[in-house]
Amino acid sequence: MHKNWIGGEWVPGARTSRNINPSDTRDLIGEYAQADAAQAKQAIAAAHAAAPAWGLSTPQQRFDVLDAAGAEILARKAELGDLLAREEGKTLPEAIGEVVRAGNIFKFFAGEALRASGDLLASVRPGVGVEVTREPVGVVGLITPWNFPIAIPAWKIAPALAHGNAVVFKPADLVPGSAWALAENLSRSGLPAGVFNLVMGRGSEVGAVLLDDPRVTAISFTGSVATGQRVAAACVARMAKFQLEMGGKNPFVVLDDADLDVAVAAAVNSGFFSTGQRCTASSRLIVTEGIHDRFVAAVAERIKTLKVDDARKPGTDIGPVVDEKQLGQDLEYIGIGQQEGARLVAGGQAIATNADGAPGFYLQPALFADTTPGMRINTEEIFGPVVSVLRAKNYEEALHLANDTPFGLASGIATTSLKHATHFKRHAQAGMVMVNLPTAGVDYHVPFGGRKGSSYGPREQGRYAAEFFTTVKTAYTQA
């Protein structure tokens, strides 16, 4: 039984949950503790008690902890990657890649602890000196989603600790295994008791306590738009700092002058890999008339070659959908697309078992064509391997369609025109723009985040993470 980590001790939960392998639903990964409201408050109390001393710890102390954690993650990449693929369903190479990213994030923020800087300025008044420094915000509540069960926790936990904050971490119910493994690593990294706490449990109990407790001075949340709005309302009510990463309906534009092979590879990767379960996935392909038919045919042919099977099996291109509920949602949207008049070009069928006969939540990637901007499959986030194609007359209409969404996380374009690429980078209404690359690939040392309904607050990752996890202090001294 995998317990919660609270105040430097492993604590059994009020109840337990079963972690099931979506590639083979007969496979029980383990039993994981579920905290209740009382244990969430216990974790907050531990973090609150530990925060002052950790906030005054030396950069070397923080570097040593984060560097050790990152080194262990990288050393165990095969083991942790296998666990991740087993519980979330992304293919083993993708899962190992995510683990490597998590290790590199901890290594990067170990360095950030040593690179902390400020400003020494001259005052406008004679004889007065001015210092501008950054200090930790205190106790930070971190709420993470199921689709990147080790990378997203890493890019929240590492900067929070690097900048001297104490952490209460609530992972998604669906993927407790990777979160627990990360916590077990940190339990041996040299952190003082209470600085880091893991509370696995329901959002309605654990999450609600984090939102309402005045000792939690900041909340970083990644998840759905509806939940993000509730996080925002709760934090505003008590003037807590908050950071939100939410939905996306990301466009990928293909112009007539694009290299067809490059465009198809980027679109298929963006839309279907990781089973389409990425907030940066491109679910809207906007294609100009001259290349439209060739592009749709090429993507359809590429989809037919993709192997849908057990996530950990060599040669698998796409693993299962994460669980039965998500599979049902994907199938519902496929039905909606057909009812709205879209043409299902390829895929879209549920698969009851994998190639070895094991029951799982499998779905053939679905491609729609002949769609219109107002269709629900073009306006609502599906979060699965379901992609639609919109036809555009020219670049100008393609850009308009790309920006015609309440979301603004990522946006991509395939073109060999420097003119159009340059214009698109400036005018795409998104936090991240890709040219001749999948929208779903980002680096760990640069800012991550979007605009409009996709994100709120300072960016995550890289040195920009300091904007959320620290507060600025200005000090004046009369000589």
C-alpha positions as CSV (number, residue, x, y, z in Angstrom):
1,M,0.0,0.0,0.0
2,H,1.5,3.3,-1.1
3,K,1.0,6.0,1.6
4,N,1.0,9.7,1.6
5,W,4.1,11.7,2.7
6,I,3.2,14.3,5.3
7,G,5.6,16.1,7.7
8,G,8.5,13.7,6.9
9,E,6.5,10.5,7.5
10,W,4.6,8.0,5.4
11,V,0.9,8.2,6.5
12,P,-1.9,5.8,5.6
13,G,-4.9,7.3,4.0
14,A,-8.5,7.5,5.1
15,R,-9.2,5.0,2.2
16,T,-7.4,3.6,-0.8
17,S,-7.8,3.6,-4.6
18,R,-6.8,1.0,-7.2
19,N,-4.4,2.0,-10.0
20,I,-5.3,0.1,-13.2
21,N,-3.3,-0.3,-16.3
22,P,-5.4,1.0,-19.3
23,S,-3.5,-1.3,-21.7
24,D,-4.7,-4.3,-19.8
25,T,-7.4,-3.6,-17.3
26,R,-6.8,-6.9,-15.5
27,D,-3.4,-5.5,-14.3
28,L,-3.5,-3.9,-10.9
29,I,-0.5,-1.6,-10.5
30,G,-1.1,-1.0,-6.8
31,E,-3.2,0.4,-4.0
32,Y,-2.7,4.0,-3.2
33,A,-3.7,6.0,-0.1
34,Q,-6.4,8.6,-0.4
35,A,-6.1,11.6,2.0
36,D,-9.2,13.2,3.5
37,A,-9.7,16.8,4.5
38,A,-8.1,16.3,7.9
39,Q,-4.9,14.9,6.4
40,A,-4.8,17.7,3.9
41,K,-4.8,20.1,6.8
42,Q,-2.1,18.1,8.5
43,A,0.1,18.5,5.4
44,I,-0.6,22.2,5.2
45,A,0.3,22.6,8.9
46,A,3.6,20.7,8.3
47,A,4.5,22.9,5.3
48,H,3.6,26.0,7.2
49,A,5.9,25.1,10.1
50,A,8.7,24.2,7.7
51,A,8.5,27.1,5.3
52,P,10.3,29.8,7.3
53,A,13.5,27.8,7.8
54,W,13.5,26.5,4.2
55,G,12.9,30.0,2.9
56,L,16.2,31.0,4.7
57,S,18.2,28.0,3.5
58,T,21.3,28.6,1.5
59,P,21.3,28.2,-2.3
60,Q,23.8,25.3,-1.9
61,Q,21.3,23.4,0.3
62,R,18.6,23.8,-2.3
63,F,21.0,22.9,-5.1
64,D,22.1,19.7,-3.4
65,V,18.5,18.5,-2.8
66,L,17.3,19.2,-6.4
67,D,20.4,18.0,-8.0
68,A,20.3,14.7,-6.1
69,A,16.6,14.3,-7.0
70,G,17.2,15.0,-10.7
71,A,20.2,12.6,-10.8
72,E,18.1,9.7,-9.3
73,I,15.2,10.3,-11.7
74,L,17.6,10.1,-14.7
75,A,19.3,7.0,-13.3
76,R,15.9,5.3,-13.0
77,K,14.5,6.5,-16.3
78,A,13.8,2.9,-17.6
79,E,12.0,1.9,-14.4
80,L,10.0,5.1,-14.0
81,G,9.2,5.2,-17.7
82,D,7.8,1.7,-17.5
83,L,5.6,2.7,-14.5
84,L,4.4,5.8,-16.3
85,A,3.5,3.9,-19.5
86,R,1.8,1.2,-17.5
87,E,-0.5,3.6,-15.5
88,E,-1.1,6.4,-18.1
89,G,-1.0,4.6,-21.4
90,K,1.5,6.7,-23.4
91,T,4.0,4.6,-25.3
92,L,7.2,3.5,-23.5
93,P,9.5,5.8,-25.6
94,E,7.3,8.7,-24.8
95,A,7.1,7.8,-21.1
96,I,10.9,7.4,-20.8
97,G,11.3,10.8,-22.6
98,E,8.9,12.4,-20.0
99,V,10.9,10.9,-17.1
100,V,14.1,12.3,-18.6
101,R,12.5,15.7,-19.0
102,A,11.5,15.5,-15.3
103,G,15.0,14.7,-14.3
104,N,16.4,17.6,-16.4
105,I,13.9,20.0,-14.9
106,F,15.1,19.2,-11.4
107,K,18.7,19.6,-12.6
108,F,17.9,23.0,-14.2
109,F,16.2,24.3,-11.1
110,A,19.1,23.1,-8.9
111,G,21.1,25.6,-11.0
112,E,18.5,28.3,-10.6
113,A,18.8,28.1,-6.9
114,L,22.5,29.2,-7.3
115,R,21.6,31.8,-10.0
116,A,19.2,33.8,-7.8
117,S,19.8,37.4,-8.5
118,G,18.6,40.9,-7.5
119,D,19.3,44.5,-8.3
120,L,21.4,47.1,-6.5
121,L,20.3,50.6,-7.5
122,A,21.1,54.2,-6.7
123,S,18.2,56.1,-5.2
124,V,17.0,59.4,-6.5
125,R,17.9,60.7,-3.0
126,P,21.5,61.3,-2.1
127,G,23.0,58.9,0.3
128,V,20.3,56.2,0.0
129,G,20.9,52.8,-1.5
130,V,18.1,50.5,-2.9
131,E,18.2,46.7,-3.0
132,V,15.6,44.7,-4.9
133,T,15.5,41.0,-4.0
134,R,13.2,38.0,-4.4
135,E,11.8,36.0,-1.5
136,P,9.7,32.8,-1.4
137,V,5.9,33.2,-1.2
138,G,5.6,30.6,1.5
139,V,3.4,27.5,1.3
140,V,2.4,26.5,-2.3
141,G,-0.3,24.1,-3.2
142,L,0.3,22.2,-6.4
143,I,-2.5,20.5,-8.3
144,T,-1.5,18.5,-11.3
145,P,-3.3,16.5,-14.1
146,W,-3.1,12.9,-15.3
147,N,-1.7,13.3,-18.8
148,F,1.9,14.1,-17.8
149,P,2.1,12.5,-14.4
150,I,5.8,13.1,-13.7
151,A,6.8,16.1,-15.9
152,I,4.1,18.5,-14.8
153,P,4.7,17.8,-11.1
154,A,8.4,18.2,-11.7
155,W,8.0,21.6,-13.4
156,K,5.9,22.8,-10.4
157,I,7.7,21.2,-7.5
158,A,11.3,21.9,-8.6
159,P,10.9,25.7,-9.0
160,A,8.8,25.9,-5.8
161,L,11.6,24.3,-3.8
162,A,14.4,26.0,-5.7
163,H,13.0,29.4,-4.7
164,G,12.6,28.4,-1.0
165,N,8.9,27.5,-0.8
166,A,7.3,24.6,1.1
167,V,5.0,22.4,-1.0
168,V,1.8,20.5,-0.6
169,F,1.4,18.4,-3.8
170,K,-1.9,16.9,-4.9
171,P,-1.6,14.7,-8.0
172,A,-4.5,13.5,-10.2
173,D,-6.4,10.6,-8.8
174,L,-6.0,8.6,-12.0
175,V,-2.2,8.4,-12.0
176,P,-0.9,8.2,-8.4
177,G,2.0,5.8,-9.2
178,S,4.4,8.3,-10.8
179,A,3.5,11.0,-8.2
180,W,4.3,8.5,-5.4
181,A,7.6,7.5,-7.0
182,L,8.6,11.1,-7.3
183,A,7.7,11.7,-3.7
184,E,9.6,8.7,-2.6
185,N,12.6,10.0,-4.4
186,L,12.3,13.4,-2.7
187,S,11.8,11.7,0.7
188,R,15.4,10.6,0.4
189,S,16.9,13.8,-1.1
190,G,17.8,15.6,2.1
191,L,14.7,17.9,2.4
192,P,13.8,18.9,6.0
193,A,10.6,17.3,7.3
194,G,7.5,19.2,6.1
195,V,9.1,21.1,3.2
196,F,7.5,18.7,0.7
197,N,4.2,16.8,1.3
198,L,2.3,14.4,-0.9
199,V,-1.5,14.2,-0.4
200,M,-3.1,11.8,-2.9
201,G,-6.9,12.2,-2.8
202,R,-10.0,13.5,-4.3
203,G,-10.1,17.1,-5.6
204,S,-13.4,17.6,-3.8
205,E,-11.7,17.0,-0.5
206,V,-8.0,17.6,-0.7
207,G,-8.2,20.2,-3.5
208,A,-10.9,22.1,-1.6
209,V,-8.8,22.3,1.5
210,L,-5.8,23.7,-0.4
211,L,-8.0,26.4,-2.0
212,D,-9.6,27.5,1.2
213,D,-6.8,27.4,3.8
214,P,-5.3,30.8,4.5
215,R,-1.9,29.2,5.2
216,V,-1.6,28.3,1.5
217,T,-0.3,31.5,0.0
218,A,-0.2,30.4,-3.7
219,I,-1.9,27.7,-5.9
220,S,-0.5,26.4,-9.2
221,F,-3.0,24.4,-11.1
222,T,-3.1,22.5,-14.4
223,G,-6.3,20.9,-15.5
224,S,-9.7,21.7,-17.0
225,V,-11.2,25.1,-17.6
226,A,-14.1,24.6,-15.3
227,T,-11.9,23.5,-12.4
228,G,-9.5,26.3,-13.1
229,Q,-12.2,28.8,-12.9
230,R,-13.2,27.5,-9.5
231,V,-9.5,27.7,-8.4
232,A,-9.4,31.3,-9.5
233,A,-12.6,32.3,-7.7
234,A,-11.5,30.7,-4.4
235,C,-8.0,32.3,-4.6
236,V,-9.4,35.7,-5.4
237,A,-11.8,35.5,-2.5
238,R,-8.9,35.3,0.0
239,M,-6.3,37.2,-2.1
240,A,-4.1,34.2,-2.7
241,K,-1.7,34.1,-5.6
242,F,-2.7,31.7,-8.4
243,Q,-1.4,30.3,-11.6
244,L,-3.6,28.4,-14.1
245,E,-2.8,26.2,-17.1
246,M,-6.1,24.9,-18.7
247,G,-7.5,24.0,-22.0
248,G,-6.5,24.3,-25.6
249,K,-8.0,23.9,-29.1
250,N,-4.7,24.4,-30.9
251,P,-4.5,25.0,-34.6
252,F,-1.9,23.8,-37.1
253,V,-1.9,25.7,-40.4
254,V,-0.6,24.1,-43.6
255,L,0.0,26.4,-46.5
256,D,0.2,25.5,-50.2
257,D,4.0,26.0,-50.2
258,A,4.6,23.6,-47.3
259,D,6.8,20.5,-47.6
260,L,4.1,17.9,-47.6
261,D,6.2,15.3,-45.7
262,V,7.1,17.8,-43.0
263,A,3.5,19.0,-42.6
264,V,2.1,15.4,-42.4
265,A,4.7,14.3,-39.8
266,A,4.1,17.4,-37.7
267,A,0.3,17.2,-37.9
268,V,0.2,13.5,-37.0
269,N,2.6,13.9,-34.1
270,S,0.7,16.9,-32.8
271,G,-2.8,15.4,-33.1
272,F,-2.4,11.7,-32.4
273,F,0.7,10.9,-30.4
274,S,0.3,10.4,-26.6
275,T,-3.2,9.4,-27.8
276,G,-4.0,13.1,-28.3
277,Q,-4.0,13.6,-24.6
278,R,-1.9,16.7,-24.5
279,C,-3.0,20.2,-23.8
280,T,-0.7,21.3,-26.7
281,A,-2.1,18.8,-29.2
282,S,-3.3,20.2,-32.5
283,S,-6.8,19.1,-32.9
284,R,-7.6,21.6,-35.7
285,L,-5.7,21.4,-39.0
286,I,-6.3,24.4,-41.1
287,V,-5.2,23.7,-44.7
288,T,-5.2,26.0,-47.7
289,E,-6.9,24.9,-50.9
290,G,-4.0,24.1,-53.1
291,I,-2.6,21.4,-50.8
292,H,-5.8,20.4,-49.0
293,D,-6.8,17.2,-50.8
294,R,-3.2,15.9,-51.0
295,F,-2.6,16.6,-47.3
296,V,-5.9,15.0,-46.1
297,A,-5.1,11.9,-48.2
298,A,-1.6,11.7,-46.9
299,V,-2.6,12.0,-43.2
300,A,-5.3,9.4,-43.7
301,E,-2.7,7.0,-45.2
302,R,-0.3,7.7,-42.3
303,I,-3.0,7.0,-39.7
304,K,-3.6,3.6,-41.2
305,T,0.0,2.7,-40.6
306,L,-0.1,3.6,-36.9
307,K,0.0,0.6,-34.6
308,V,-2.5,0.9,-31.7
309,D,-1.5,-1.5,-28.9
310,D,-0.1,-2.0,-25.4
311,A,1.8,1.1,-24.4
312,R,4.9,-0.9,-23.3
313,K,5.1,-3.2,-26.3
314,P,7.9,-2.4,-28.8
315,G,6.6,-0.9,-32.0
316,T,3.5,0.6,-30.6
317,D,2.8,4.1,-32.0
318,I,-0.3,4.9,-29.9
319,G,-1.3,3.4,-26.6
320,P,-4.7,3.2,-25.0
321,V,-6.9,6.1,-23.9
322,V,-6.3,6.7,-20.2
323,D,-9.6,5.3,-18.8
324,E,-13.1,4.2,-19.7
325,K,-14.6,7.7,-19.0
326,Q,-12.2,9.4,-21.4
327,L,-12.8,6.8,-24.1
328,G,-16.5,7.4,-23.8
329,Q,-16.0,11.1,-24.2
330,D,-13.8,10.6,-27.3
331,L,-16.4,8.3,-28.9
332,E,-19.2,10.8,-28.0
333,Y,-17.4,13.5,-29.9
334,I,-16.8,11.3,-32.9
335,G,-20.5,10.7,-33.0
336,I,-21.2,14.5,-32.6
337,G,-18.9,15.2,-35.5
338,Q,-20.7,12.8,-37.7
339,Q,-24.1,14.2,-36.7
340,E,-22.9,17.7,-37.5
341,G,-22.1,16.6,-41.0
342,A,-18.3,16.2,-40.9
343,R,-16.8,13.4,-43.0
344,L,-15.0,10.7,-41.0
345,V,-12.0,10.1,-43.3
346,A,-10.2,7.5,-41.2
347,G,-10.4,5.7,-37.8
348,G,-12.7,6.5,-35.0
349,Q,-13.5,2.9,-33.9
350,A,-13.1,1.6,-30.3
351,I,-11.0,-1.5,-30.0
352,A,-11.9,-3.9,-27.2
353,T,-8.6,-5.7,-26.8
354,N,-5.0,-5.3,-27.8
355,A,-3.1,-7.6,-30.2
356,D,-2.6,-10.1,-27.4
357,G,-6.2,-10.2,-26.4
358,A,-5.9,-8.1,-23.3
359,P,-8.9,-5.8,-22.5
360,G,-8.0,-2.1,-22.7
361,F,-9.3,1.3,-23.6
362,Y,-8.2,1.5,-27.3
363,L,-9.3,3.8,-30.0
364,Q,-8.3,4.1,-33.7
365,P,-7.2,7.7,-34.3
366,A,-10.0,9.6,-36.0
367,L,-9.6,12.2,-38.8
368,F,-12.5,14.4,-39.9
369,A,-12.6,16.5,-43.1
370,D,-15.2,18.8,-44.6
371,T,-15.7,20.5,-41.3
372,T,-16.8,24.1,-40.5
373,P,-15.6,26.5,-37.8
374,G,-18.8,26.3,-35.7
375,M,-18.9,22.6,-35.3
376,R,-18.4,21.4,-31.7
377,I,-15.5,19.2,-32.8
378,N,-13.8,22.5,-33.8
379,T,-14.7,24.5,-30.7
380,E,-14.6,22.2,-27.7
381,E,-11.5,20.4,-26.3
382,I,-11.9,16.6,-26.9
383,F,-8.6,15.6,-25.4
384,G,-8.2,12.4,-27.4
385,P,-6.9,11.2,-30.8
386,V,-9.6,13.1,-32.7
387,V,-8.5,15.7,-35.3
388,S,-10.5,17.8,-37.7
389,V,-9.5,19.5,-40.9
390,L,-10.7,23.0,-41.9
391,R,-10.3,24.3,-45.5
392,A,-9.0,27.9,-45.9
393,K,-8.8,29.9,-49.1
394,N,-5.4,31.5,-48.3
395,Y,-3.0,32.4,-45.6
396,E,-5.1,35.3,-44.4
397,E,-8.2,33.2,-43.8
398,A,-6.1,30.4,-42.3
399,L,-4.7,32.9,-39.7
400,H,-8.2,34.1,-38.9
401,L,-9.4,30.6,-38.4
402,A,-6.4,29.8,-36.2
403,N,-7.1,32.7,-33.9
404,D,-10.9,32.1,-33.9
405,T,-11.0,30.3,-30.6
406,P,-11.3,31.2,-26.9
407,F,-8.1,29.3,-26.2
408,G,-4.5,30.4,-26.9
409,L,-2.0,27.8,-25.7
410,A,-0.1,26.7,-28.9
411,S,-0.3,27.4,-32.6
412,G,1.7,25.9,-35.5
413,I,2.3,26.5,-39.2
414,A,3.9,24.4,-41.9
415,T,5.4,26.7,-44.7
416,T,8.6,27.3,-46.6
417,S,7.8,31.0,-46.8
418,L,9.9,33.2,-44.5
419,K,7.4,35.9,-45.0
420,H,4.4,33.9,-43.8
421,A,6.4,32.2,-41.0
422,T,7.5,35.6,-39.7
423,H,4.0,37.1,-39.9
424,F,2.4,34.0,-38.2
425,K,4.9,34.1,-35.3
426,R,3.9,37.7,-34.6
427,H,0.1,37.4,-35.2
428,A,-0.8,34.0,-33.9
429,Q,-2.7,34.6,-30.7
430,A,-1.0,31.9,-28.6
431,G,1.6,31.6,-25.9
432,M,3.8,29.2,-28.0
433,V,4.2,29.2,-31.8
434,M,5.8,26.4,-33.8
435,V,7.1,26.6,-37.4
436,N,7.4,23.3,-39.2
437,L,7.4,21.5,-35.9
438,P,4.7,19.7,-33.9
439,T,2.9,21.9,-31.4
440,A,3.3,19.3,-28.8
441,G,7.0,19.4,-28.3
442,V,8.4,22.0,-25.8
443,D,11.8,22.5,-24.0
444,Y,12.1,22.5,-20.2
445,H,14.3,25.6,-19.8
446,V,12.0,28.1,-21.6
447,P,8.6,29.5,-20.7
448,F,5.5,27.4,-21.0
449,G,2.0,28.9,-21.1
450,G,-0.7,30.5,-23.2
451,R,-3.2,33.3,-23.6
452,K,-6.9,33.9,-23.5
453,G,-8.8,31.0,-21.8
454,S,-5.8,28.6,-21.8
455,S,-3.6,30.2,-19.1
456,Y,-3.6,32.8,-16.3
457,G,-0.8,34.2,-14.4
458,P,3.0,34.0,-14.8
459,R,4.6,31.5,-17.1
460,E,5.8,28.1,-16.0
461,Q,9.3,26.6,-16.5
462,G,12.6,28.3,-17.1
463,R,13.8,31.4,-15.3
464,Y,10.3,32.9,-15.8
465,A,9.0,30.5,-13.0
466,A,10.5,32.9,-10.5
467,E,7.7,35.3,-11.3
468,F,5.1,33.0,-9.6
469,F,7.2,31.3,-6.9
470,T,8.7,34.5,-5.5
471,T,7.6,37.9,-4.3
472,V,9.7,41.0,-4.8
473,K,11.0,43.1,-1.9
474,T,12.5,46.6,-2.2
475,A,14.8,47.7,0.7
476,Y,16.2,51.2,1.3
477,T,19.2,52.1,3.3
478,Q,20.5,55.4,4.5
479,A,24.2,55.4,4.8
